[in-house]
Amino acid sequence: MKLPGQEEFDVYSAHENVTTGELDSGPGSGPGPDGSSDTGVPKDPLLFIQLNELLGWPQALEWRETGRWVLFEEKLEMGGGRWSAPHVPTLALPSLQKLRSLLMEGLVLLDCPAQSLLELVEQVTRVESLSPELRGQLQSLLLQRPQHLIQTTRTRPCWGSARPREASRDEEALLKEQRLNSLRQKLPPGAEAGAVLAGELGFLAQPLGAFVRLRDPVVLGPITEVPLPSRFFCLLLGPPTLGRSYHEMGRAMAVLLSDPQFQWSVRRACNLYDLLAALDAFLEEVTVLPPGRWDPTARIPPPKCLPSQHKRLPSQMQEVKGPSARRCGSPAEDRHGHPPQAPSPELQRMGRLFGGLVQDVRRKALWYPSDFLDALHPQCFSAVLYIYLATITNAITFGGLLGEATDGAQGVLESFLGTAVAGAAFCLMAGQPLTILSSTGPVLVFERLLFSFSRDYSLDYLPFRLWVGIWVATFCLVLVATEASVLVRYFTRFTEEGFCALISLIFIYDAVGKMLSLTRAYPIQRPGSPAYGCFCQYPDPAGNESQWTRTKPKDRDDLLSTHVKTSRFFPSVVRKVLSDFSSVLAILLGCGLDAFLGLATPKLTVPREFKPTLPGRDWLVSPFGTNPWWLSVAAALPALLLSILIFMDQQITAVILNRAEYRLRKGAGFHLDLFCVALLLLLTSALGLPWYVSATVISLAHMDSLRRESRACALGEPPSFLGIREQRLTGLVVFILTGISIFLAPILKFIPMPVLYGIFLYMGVAAISSIQFTKRVQLLLMPAKHQPDLLLLRHVPLSRVHLFTAIQLACLGLLWIIKSTPAAIIFPIMLLGLVGVRKALEWVFSPQELLWLDELMPEKEGSTPEKGLEPEYSFSGSDSEDSELMYQPKAPEINISVN
């Protein structure tokens, strides 16, 4: 029997001792992509495991790569000549038991000093049971080059051959193929390899097992498809048996090495018993599926988020971690497995007037130069384009609806100008420059109520609005001086959901009402005539209905944003572009259909010249106009209500944007942001421009477009989230471009108003569907057997969940009733009353129940949640179905609970 391999290995040995640095790999002990694990201990180098299987007995023996692992398994699909999708590996329990027996009787070398594959093979084959002839044959076999299915970045997949070659040319080509392997780009610097060789040999009388941990990682020639320094080597050979027992044992060894806790233990093992103890610890946590209840050939896709590993830590690792281990396992963990966080420095009282503002200015001044230098990155250019389109879409939409709400006193031109001026000024001065200022739903509702009040009592609207703005700016400055921003710690999800639900329902109600009013001004014709609705379209053969009545409430914008992003069609880049620009595409689609069909729809009112929308007024609003002088004092009452609304809208958004999940390095500026908003309210009131506060939706999109992720990640694992690219330039450029867009007025007049109604209908439906409150309302109508497996249902009785939901529904109904009466202008006070209602719920629900249904409110300054209130099971980050506002590292889709 001829065993090729020895003659070609001698030539390849010139290449295998390449240093780690020459392979662009970091030192063997370097950290992983993010430098540290979720357990607080520096990560060991990422381990790439490859299974080479011996095939062809008894004819022509050859090694062939049949599997590879990092966190998940990829199988070689022989017939298709490709790698399978990464999946969770499943093992048969006997394979683990046989592997343990083979390791117990085999050779275990820890901290082996071998510096090449040849030296390693010589040490592995020094077994007394092997005769010199068998030892020579086995050495030649182990030195034979395996076949790899290598997918290079420039060529199609190709097989490496096991036949002898001309060394001078073919070995160089093979090394070049390994370097061009696309898999190499997915592995971080410092990654190491582990090789598992398994198979059946007829000339072996008894099984041969060997496990080797190299003292210094070294590249073992062509044994792995990626030229990484190898740390582990495992050999599992034996006589032919029924089934594929050695193949399964090889898979079991590879799966063990891919397990973080087993790998941590094996790297620090001192003898065979430590190795077996690590394997036994793995077996203790194995989940067994009964036969006949599951198909073993089924492939389980990787989970979206991996569970936290800290509860699996070996006792030695907990000792290494010290305080961090006790913190991770402390009873004060929250329901997502994170330790409680003390209030941020921005929310600590300084005890003097404007003390918080002064601290914000000092803190942000240190970062001001870097706020511009950090923007010198190509990612910022794409962020500018994305947020610019979202901003002008928002300006067009709110400008058109504001024009209708104020009977033309304000319009699209004021919306563009105000957005540009206020946004640019805020980006230059604010404490959190990632925030995007915009007109928001709550403020639009208040503007409409204020105009209705002025019209009903025959008041001159803009002068009255000016005095309201002056008083609001004054009240906001008082809030800044007294450091009232620290009160945002009491805004829990109960308050946020009530705020979001009310505004969302107002959006939906108004959008549907406007579209119904079109049926009177532009009556829907019988079949054969155009139809009017959210997106004006041809009637279908079944009849003539408006778009909003023919489809689900989510319109085409939502369809593009949700279904396209998760679709299997098109590359991920195309899907992301379609999803990111869905609002713009929806407007363009509606405008195109309207122009193509020549429909007589109402269009957006846009002035033809650069002058205020209201004829006959100057840019500066007169302080009194036709109003009596005492109205300037009486305006303090509605201004007080608007101050409460702006404080809640601004600060709830600021809390969301500055949460710890986003890993912001430069800190927040709650007091400074509110100070800037107060000054801009004064400016926009004097110019008759819309009022602006932080817009949650666009601000979250801005942060999402600037997120930093690790370039290298395990196969099947989402990229690691590294933080946000914090800077001021993207927002500044966006608002400068928005100001230039004022000259697009001749084009904007072709936008049909039904399209804008559709956008607002979508905004309302999308916002209300993203909160936990909506899911709990759905539970009221679901039989228990059909209810989703929400985490809160595992820890809170269903009757208590329904009681909490009923209280929220009652509060929402009361807010809606007040909004629908002449007393609607006081609804901001009722929103603030939600905080009091939430505080009162502590007498009805236990802290454990509130921990799952909402959040715990701080008892006093700097207090943390009471110990002993942790959930029975903790999960990492964003794996909870009911978690809101949690940053998703992989998905650009962000659940929104406000606006």
N, C-alpha and C positions, 0 to 999 in steps of 0.2 A: 504494500500500500504506500503510495507516494504522498507525502505531506509537504506541499510547497510552503514557502514562507521564510525559511532561514536565509536564503540567498538574497532576497529582496530586503530583508530587515537590515542587513549590514549597511546598505546604502542609506536607508531612511534614518539610521541612527545619527547621521550628521545633522539632521533637522530637528530631532526630537528633544534635544537639550537646549532649545531656545529658552531664554530667560522669560520670566513672567512679564517684565516691563516691555520686552520687544513685542509681546502679543497684545499690548494695550490693555493688559489686565493689571489691576492694582495688586498690592500685596495680599497675601493669602488671608491675612487677618483683618482686611478692610471691612468697613461697614457695608450694609445693603444700600438700596436706592435712597432711602430716607434717613439712613444713618442710625436709626434706633428702632427697636421693635415696639409693639404696643404694650410690652411688659416693662419697659423702662430700661432694659439691658441692651447694650450695643449688639447688633445682629452679627452672627457669624456670617462668613461669606456665603452667598447664594450657591447652592449645590445643584449642578446639572447631572442627572443620572441617566446612563444609557445602558440598555440591555442588548448584549450581543449573544445570539443563539447559534449553537453549532448545528448545522443542517447537512443533509446529504449522506448520512451513514446508511449502508456501508460503501457506497460508490465513491463519490468525490466529496470530501469534507470541506466545508467552508463556513466561515463566521459571517453572520448577517445581522445587521441591526434590526431588531423587531419592535423596539419600544423605547420611549424616552420620557423622562419626568423632570419637572421642576417642582411645581406644586400639584399639578394634575398630570394625567397620563395621556400620551399620544401613542396610538398603535399604528404600526405599518400595515396598510391595506395592500396586500401583495397583488391582488388582481387589478386594482385601480392604479397601482404605482404612485401612491400618495400617502400622506399622513392623515390620520383621522383628526377630527376636531378634539381639542382638549376636553377631558371628561374626568369625573371623580372615579378613581380606580376602585374596583371591588375584587375581593380575594376570597378563595375558598379556605375555610378554617384548617383543613388538613395540610395545606401547603405551608402555613405558618408553623404548624407542629412539626412537620418533617424538616423544615428549615432549622428550627431550634435544635432538633436532634443532630442534624448534620454539622451545625456549628459547634455543638458540644463535643463531638468526636473528631472534628477537623482541626485545621491549623489556624491559629489566631496570632497575627503579628501586629502589635501596636507600636507606633513610632518607628516603623521600618526605615532604615537609612538608605534604601535603594534610590539611585539617581537616574535610572533609565529602565525601560521596559525589559531589557535583557537581564539586568541585575534582579529585577523584581521576579521575573519568571524563574530564574535560577533558585531564588530563595523559596518560592512557592512550591517548587517541585522537589525540594529536599525532604521527601517523605520516605520513611523506611519501607513502606509497603510497595514502593515502586522499584522495579529492577532497573539497572542502568539502561537497558534497551528501551523499556517503556518510558523512562524519564527523558531520554533523547527524543522519542517520538512526541511526547507531550509538550516538550519545550518547542519543538518545531511547529507544532499545532498552535500553541499560544502566541507564537511570533508571527503567525500568518495574518496578513492584513484583512480586516473585515470589509464587507460590502456596506456602503452607506447610501441612502437616498438623500443626496445633497441638493437642496434648492438654493441656488445662488441668486444674487441680486440682478444678474445680467443674463443668465441663461436659464433654460428650462431645467426641471429636475433631471438629475443624471445619477447613474449608479457607478460607484467605484468598483473596479474589478478586483478579483482575488487572484488573477493569473500573474505569473512573473512578468515584469516589464523591463524596458530599458530605463535604468535608474536615472541617468542624467537629465532626461526630459520628462518622464512620467511622474517622478517624485516631486519635481518642482510644480508640475501642473496640479498634482493632488494637494499639495500644501496651499497653492493659490485657490483651489476650489474650497478648501476648508476656511480660508480667510474670507472668501466672498459669501460664505453661507449666511443666508438671511437670518437664521436663528441667532447668529453671533450678535447682531444689532439689538436683539431683545434681552440680552444678558448684561447685567451691569458690570462695571469694572470691578475686579477682585473676585469674580465668580470662579468657582472650582468645579471639578468634575469628579464623578464617581462611576466606575466601570463595573458592570456585573456581567460575567460570562457564565452561561449555563448551556448544558446539552448532554447528549448521551453518547458514550463511546463503547464500542463492543469489546475493545481489548482491556477494559478496566474490569477487574473482578469485584471490586467493592467501591462504594461512593467515595469521592474525593471532594472535600470542602475546604476552602481557605478564605479567611477574611483578613485584609491588610489595611492598616491605616498608616499612610506614609508620614514620616516626621516632617519632611519638607515637600510640599506639592510640586510635582514635576510633570511636564508634558510627556505622556506615554505614547509617542509616535502617533500612528493613525488609528489607535484603538477607539477613539471617540470622533464623531463627525465634526466637532468644534474643537480646535486646538487649545483647550484649556488645561491648566495645571491640575493634575488628578490628586485627590486627597485619599480616596478610598478605592480599593480593588477587591472584588469578591469573585471567587471561582467555585462553581457548583457543577461537578461532573459525576457521571456514574454509568453503570451498565444500562442497556435498554430496558425499559419498563412499559407496562401497559399505560395508555394515556399519555399525557404530556406533563408528568409530575415535575421534571426539572425546569421546564418552561414556567410552570406556575411558581416553583420555588424561586426562580430568578425574578419574576414579577414581584413576589412577596418581599424579596430583599430590596428591590428598587423602591417599592412603596414605603418600606421602613426608612430608608435613607431620605426619602422625600418628606417624611414627617418631621416638623421642626423640633419637637421634644425628643424624639429618638435620636435625631441628628445631634442635638445639643449634648445628650448623654454620651453618645458614642465618641464625640470629639474629646471628651474628658475622661473616658474609660481608662482604667489602669490595668485591667486583666479580663480574662474570659468571663468571670462572674459579673463584672459590671456590664459587659455586653449582653449577657443573658438577662440581667435584671432590667435593662432597658427594653428588651424584647418582651419580657413578662409584663412590664408596665404598659406597653402598647396593647398587649392582648387583653389586659383588664378593661380597656376602654373600647374594645372592638364591639360594634353593633352587629348582631346576627339576625339575618332575615330568614324566616322559615322557608323551607323548600315548598314549591308549588304555589307560593303566594307572590312570587316575583320572578321575572325572567332574567337569569344571570347574564344573558347576552345583551341586555339593555344597557345603554350608556347614559349615565346620569350627568347632565350638564353642570358646569361649575356654578356655584351659588353667586348671586350678585355681590354679596358681602360675606366675607369669612367671619365665623364667630370668634370672639376673643379667646386667646390662648392662655390667659393668665391663670385660670383655674387648673390648667394641666401642668403647671410648672413643677418640675422636680423640686424636692426639698432643698437640694444643694443650690439650685438656681434662686430660690427664695432667699437663701442666706446671702447670696451674692448681691441680690437687689437691696436687701436691708429695708430701709424705710419705705422705698417705693413699693416693695411687695406688700408690706402691711397696708399701704394706702390703697393698692389695687383691690385687696381683699377686705377692706374695711367696711363696716356696716353702713357707712355714710355714702356709699356709692349711689348714683342716681339710677333710674330705670334703664339707662343705656349702658351701664357698666362703667361710667366715667366717675372719677372722684369728685366730690363737691368742690366748687371753685369759689374762693372768696370774692367779694365784690371787687370789680376792677378799680384801679386808682382813679379813673375818671369819674366814678360814682361815689367817691369819698368826700364828705363835707370838709371844707377848709375852715369854717367857722368865722368867716369875715365876708364883707360885701365884695362881690365880684371875685372872690377867692378862687372859685372853680374856673372862671374865665381866664384869670391870670395864669393858673397852672396849665390850662389847655394851650395858651399861647406859648408859654415857655417850652412845653413838651413838643409841640409841633414845629417850633422854630428850629430845633436841632435837625429835623428831617427835611426842612424846606429845600435845600439844594438837591438832595437826593430825589425829591419828588419830581424833579425834571430830568435828572440824569438816568433814573431808573426807567424812563419811558423810551430810551433809545434801544428798542427791541422790535423786530418785525411783527411780533404778536400784537403790539399796540396799534399798528396800522389797520389790521383786520378788525380790531375792536372799535376803532374810530368809525369805519364804514358801517359796521353792524349797528352800533348805538346811534349813529347819525340817522339811519333810516328809521329806527324805532322812535327816535325823538321827533322827527318831522311827522311821522305817522300820528304820534300822540298829539302834536301841536295842531295838526289838521283836524283830527277828530274832536278834541276838546274845543278848539276854536270855533268849529261849525256848530257844536251844540251850545256853546256859550253865546254865540250870536242869536240862536233861537231862544235861549232862556232869557236874554236881556233885550229882545226885540231890536237887535242891531246896535245897541249901545257899545258893545265890544264884539270882536269878530276874529277871523283868522289872522289878519295882519297884526293885531295887538298880541295874539297868541304867539306868533313867530317872533316878534320884536321882544316881547317880555321874556320868552324862553331864552333867547340869545343873551340878552343883557343880564338877567338874573342868574342864569346858569353859569355864564363866564365869570361873573363876579364871585359867585359862590365857590367855583373851582379854585380861584386864586386865593381866597381868604379862609375857607372853611377848615374845620379840624379833620373831617373825613372827606377828602376830595373825590373818592370813588362814588359818592352820592350824586345822583342826577336829580336836579330840581325840575319839577313839571307841575302842570295843573293836575289835580287829583280828584277822584270822585267825591270825597266828603266836602272839599272846598267848593266844587262845582254845585253840589246840592245846596250849600249855604248861600252861594251867589244867587241861585235861582230863588231861594226863599227871601233873600234881602231885596231882590228886584220886585218880587210879588208884593212885599210889604210896602215898598216905595210907590208902586203903581196903585195899590189899593187906597193909599192915603195921599195921593197926588203930590208926592215928593220928587224933587230933582235927584235922580238916582246917583249920578257920578259924584256930585259934591257930598251927598250923604255918605257914599261909599268912601270918599277921601277921609272923612272924619272917623269913620269906623276903622280904616287902616291906620290912622294916626294913633288912635286909642289902642289898637291891637299891638302896634309896635311898642307903645309905652308899657303895656302889660307884660309883653314878652321880655322887655328889658328888666322889669321888676323880677320876673321869674329867673332871669340869668343872675341878677344881683343876689337873690336869696338862695341860689343853688338848688332851685326846685327840680332840676333835672335828675337828682338822685332818686326822686320818687318813681322813676320808671322801673325800678326794681320790683314794684308792686303790680306792674302790668303783666299778669300771667296770661296763659292761653285762653282762659275763660273770657277775659276782657278782649283779647285780640279777636277771638272767634265771634263774639257779639258785634264788635266793630265791623268785622269783615262781612258777616252775614247781612247786616242791615244795609251797608253800602251796595253789596252785590244784588240784593233784592230790589233796591232802588234802581240800579242800572237795568236789571231785567224788566222791571215794571215799566220804566220810562221808554226803553227801546221797543217793547211790544206795543205800548200805547202810541208811540209815534208812528209805528208801522200800521196800526189800525186806523189812525187818523188819515193816513194816505189813501185808505180805501174810500174815504169820503171826498177828499180833495181830488184824488186820481182814482176813480172807481175801477174796480177790477172788471174786465170785460168777460164776455162769454168765450167758450172755446173758439180759437181762431184769432184771438186778440192777445196782445202782450200781457204778461202778468207782472205785478209789482210785489216786491217783498224784500227780504234781506239782500238777496243777490238776484236782480231782475234777469229772468231767463225765459227761454221758449217754454210754452206749456207742453206737457207730455200728453200722449194719447189718452191717458186716463182722466184727464181733466185739467183745470187751470187753477193752480194754487200758488200762494206765495211761498218763497223758499223757507221762511221760518216756520210755516205750518206743515211743510212736506217732510222736513227732516227733524232729527233730534235737535235739542237746543244748541248743541255744539255745532257751529257752522263750519264752513270749509276751512277757515283759519285753524280751528281746533283739529279738523281732520288732517290737515297738512302737518300741524305741529306734533300731534300725537302718533298717528298711524304711520306717517312717512318715516318718523324717527325710529320706530320700532319695526319697520318693515324689513323683509328679507331682500327686497329689490334694491338695486343700485348700490354702489359703494358707500361706505359710511360717510365719506366727505360730502357726497351729493345729498345724502339724507340729512346731514346736519345743516347744509346750506338751505335746503328746502324748509326745514323746520325753523331755523333762525329767522328767515325772511318770510315766514308764512303770512304775517300781517300785511306786509307790503305786497306780496303776491295776491292776497285776497282783494286788496283795494284795486290793484291793476286789473285783476280778472273782472271785478264788478264794473270798473270804468270801461274796459274793453267790450264787454257784453252790451253795456248801455249804448256805447257809440255805434257798435256794429248793428244793433237792432233798431237804433234810432228811437228809443223810448222817450216819452214825454215825462221824465222823472224830475222832481225838484233837485236843483243843483246847489252846490256850496256857494254862498254869497261872499265874494271877494272884491275889495275896492280895486279900481283900475289904476289908481295913483297911490303914491306913498303918503297917505294922510289917514287920519282916524276914520274908522268905519262909520261912526255917527256923523252925519253931515252937520257942518257949521260949528264944530267944537275944535279947540286948539289942543295941542299935545299936553299942555299943562292944564289940569283941571282946576276950575275956579273953586275956592274954598266954600262959598255959600250958594252962588247961583240964585235961584228963586226961593230957596229954603229959608226959614226964620233962623235967627242967630242961635236960639236956644237948642236947635237940633244938634249943634256941634257938641253940646254937653250930653244930650240924650243919647247920642251915638255910643256913649260908653257902655250902655247896657248890651246892645247886640255885639259890641266889640269884646265884651267879657266872654260872651258865649263863643265867639269865633276864636278867641285866644285859647279857650279850653280845647276846641276842636283842633287848632293848629298845633298846640302842644302835644296832644295825643298822637295826631297823624305824623308829626315830625319825629317825636321821640320813640314811638313804637317802631317806626322804620329804622331809626338809628340803632335801636337795640338789636334788631334783626341783623343788620349789616355788620355789627361789631361783635357778633357772637364768637365764642372761642373756636367753633368748628371751622371757621374760615382762616385761622392761623395768621391773623394780621400782626405784623411786627411793629408798626409805627403807632399803634394805639388809636383811640377814638378821641372825639372832642365834642361831647354832648353840649356843654355850655357854649363853646365857640360856634358850633353849628346853629344853635338857637339864636345867638346874638346876630349872626349873619342873616338869618331868615327875618329877624325883626327889622334890620336896616333895609333889606330888600322889599319888605312889605311897605315900608314908608315910601320908597322910591316908586314902586309899581302903582301904589294908590295915587300918588301925585301925577303920574303920567296916564292914569286910566287903563293900566295894563292888568291882566289877570294876576291873582295872587298865586304864589308858588311855594310849595313845600317839597320835602323829599318824596320821590315816587318809588315805592317799594319794588314794583315789577321791573321797571327799567334799571333801577340801581342794582338789583340782583342779577339782571342780565349783563350789566356792565361788569360786575365782579366775575361772573361766570366766563365772560369772554377773555378775562385776564388771568385765569387760574393757571398755576404752574403745576406741571405733572412730571413725574419721572419718565425719562425716555426709555429706560429698560425696565421690563417687568416679566414675571414668569408667564409661561404659556397658559392662556386661559384666565389669567389674573388681570383685573383692570389696573391701569397705571396708578401709581401712588400719588395722592394729592399732596403737594408741597407747600401750597399757600397761594396768595394773590399777589400779582405784580402791582404794588401800591405806588401810585404816581398821580400827578395832576394834569399831565399834558393831554391825555386822551379826552377827558371831559372838556377841557378848554378848547381843543380843536373842534370837537363836536358842536359846541355852542357857537363858535365862530362860523362854521359852515351853516348852521341853522340861521344865523343872521343874514348870511349871503343869500339864503333860500327865499328871503322876502321877495326877491325879484322873480320868483316862480309864480306869482299871483295869477298871471294870465293863463297858466296851465291848470292851477288848482280849481278854477271855476267850472271845470268839466267833471268834477267828482260828484256823483249822485249822493244825495243825503241818505237814501236807504242803505248804501254801502257803509256809511259811518254808523248807522243804527245797528247794522249787523256786527260791526267791530265791538260796539259797546255791549251788545247782547252776549257776544262771546266772552268779553272781559268779566261780565257778571257771572256767567255760568262757570267759567274756568276758575274764578276766585272762590266761589262758594263750594265747588266740588272738590277743592284741594284741602279742606279743613276736616279735622276729626269730627266736628259737630255734625257734618253731613252724613258721615258714616254711621254715627250713633242714631241719627234720625231714621236712617234706613233700617237699623236694627229693630225699631219699633214695629215695622211692618213685615219682618221676616220671621218665619218659624225657626225655632232653635236649630233644627237640623240643617237649615240652609244658611246659617249665619257664617260669615268668614271667620277664619282663625286669627282674630286680633289678639295681641298680647294682653290688652287690658281685660278681655273676657276670661283669661286664664287666672286672673288675680282679683277681680272684682265681681261680686254676684251680679247677675243680669238685672235683677230688680233695682239694685243701686245705680247701675248704669242708666237705666230708664228714668230713675228719679232725677239724676243729674241732668239728663237731656231734657226732661220736662221743665225743669227750672230754667234752663237756657231758652227753651221755646217760649216760656211765659215772659221772660225778659225781652226777647226779640219781639213778641206780639205787642207788649206795652210800648216799646220804642216805635213800632210801626203805627200804632194808634196815635201816639203823640205827634209823629211826623205828618199824619194825615189831617190834623186839626189845625185851627188858627194858631195854636201854641207851638207849631212846628219849629219855630226859631229857637226854642230852648232845648232841642234834642241833644246838643253837646253836653249839657249838664246831666242828662239821663245817661249818656255814654260814660261819663265820669262816675255815675252812680253804680255802674257795673263793678267797679273796684270794691265798693262797699258791700254789694251783694256777694261778691266772691269771698270777702272777709267773713261774712256771716255764715257762709257754707261750712266753715270750720266747726260750727256747732252742730251741723247735720251729718257730715261725713268724717270718717277717721282720717288721720294724716296718711295712712297707707293707701286708702282709696283715692284721696286727692293726689297722691304722688303719681298714680296711674292715669287718673281722669284729667288732671290738670298739671299744676306745678305747686310746690310749697312756697308760700309767701314768707319772706324774712320776718322774724319776730322783732328784731331790733337791728341797729346799725351793725353791719359786718357779721351778722349771725349766719350760720349754716344750717342746713336741714338736720333735724334731730336724728341722732344715731339710732340704729335699729329699724330704720324705715326702708331698708333696701329691698328691692324685689328678690324673690327667691331665686330667679334665674336672671343673669345679666348677659346682655348681648352687646356686641361692639357697634358703635356708631350708628349706622343707618339701616340695620337689618330689621328693625321693627317696622311692621306694617303701619302702625299708628303714629309713628314719630313724624312730627311736622318740623319744617324749618331746619332740617338737618342736612348739611351739605353732602351731596352725593358725589364721591370722587370720580365716578365714571360717567354717570348720566348728566348731560347738561340740563336736563329738566329739573327744575327746582320747585318744590311745593311752596306755595305762597299762602300766607294766612292773613295778609292785610292788603287792602287796595284792590 
